[in-house]
Amino acid sequence: MKYLLQVDFPYSGPFGDEFFSAMKELAEDIATEPGLVSKIWTENEENQEAGGIYVFDNLNDAHRYLDKHTQRLHSFGFTDIKAKVFKINEELSAICHAKF
């Protein structure tokens, strides 16, 4: 069973290539998280938001990472962090080209 963690928060930039440069080291660290299958980084300059969609191979690691990431975001000064955890229906997702 896989789990999806959705996180977003108000973010005023940078975006695009500057976002990549600013977050590359953090991305490399996140890639080593236990249980992480993948992360999709999200950014919306128009709405001034950023976040991510994570897939974990178990619920405990999804919740553990959510706690860790929320604390990290707070330490960076971010507030109004929104997060949800969902169980992934892998069979239906596979029909729609999801790869795990």
C-alpha positions in Angstrom: 0.0 0.0 0.0 1.3 3.4 -0.9 0.4 6.8 0.6 0.3 10.3 -0.9 1.3 13.3 1.2 0.2 16.7 -0.2 1.8 19.8 1.3 1.4 23.4 0.3 2.1 26.8 1.9 2.3 30.5 1.0 5.6 31.2 -0.8 6.8 34.5 -2.4 9.7 33.1 -4.4 12.0 32.6 -6.0 10.4 30.6 -8.8 11.6 28.7 -11.9 15.3 28.4 -12.4 16.0 30.4 -9.2 13.8 28.0 -7.2 15.8 25.1 -8.6 19.1 26.7 -7.5 17.7 27.6 -4.1 16.2 24.2 -3.4 18.6 21.7 -5.1 20.5 20.9 -1.9 17.2 20.4 0.0 15.9 18.1 -2.8 19.0 16.0 -2.6 18.4 15.6 1.2 14.7 14.8 0.8 15.6 12.1 -1.8 17.2 10.1 1.0 14.1 10.0 3.3 13.1 6.5 4.5 10.1 5.2 2.7 10.0 8.0 0.0 9.1 6.7 -3.4 9.0 10.0 -5.1 8.3 13.7 -4.8 6.9 16.2 -7.3 7.8 19.8 -6.4 5.1 22.3 -7.0 5.2 26.1 -7.4 2.7 28.7 -8.4 4.0 32.2 -8.8 0.6 33.7 -9.7 -0.9 32.4 -6.4 2.4 32.7 -4.4 2.4 29.1 -3.3 4.8 26.2 -3.2 4.8 22.7 -1.9 5.0 19.1 -3.0 3.3 15.8 -3.7 5.1 12.9 -2.1 4.5 9.2 -2.4 5.6 7.0 0.5 5.6 3.2 0.7 4.1 3.2 4.2 1.9 5.4 6.4 4.4 5.7 9.3 7.1 7.3 7.1 4.5 9.6 5.5 3.5 10.9 9.0 7.1 11.0 10.2 8.2 13.0 7.3 5.2 15.4 7.6 6.2 16.1 11.2 9.8 16.7 10.2 9.0 18.8 7.1 6.5 20.9 9.0 9.1 21.7 11.7 11.6 22.5 8.9 9.2 24.9 7.2 8.4 26.6 10.4 12.2 27.1 11.0 12.4 28.8 7.6 9.6 31.1 8.7 6.7 29.6 6.7 3.3 29.5 8.3 -0.2 28.4 7.1 1.1 25.0 6.0 -1.6 22.8 4.6 -1.1 19.0 4.5 -3.2 15.9 3.7 -2.4 12.2 3.6 -4.2 9.9 1.3 -4.2 6.1 0.7 -3.4 5.6 -3.0 -5.7 3.2 -4.9 -2.8 1.7 -6.9 -5.0 -0.4 -9.3 -7.1 2.6 -10.5 -4.0 4.8 -10.6 -2.2 2.3 -12.8 -5.0 2.5 -15.3 -4.3 6.3 -15.5 -0.5 5.7 -16.1 0.7 6.1 -12.5 4.2 4.6 -11.9 5.3 3.6 -8.5 
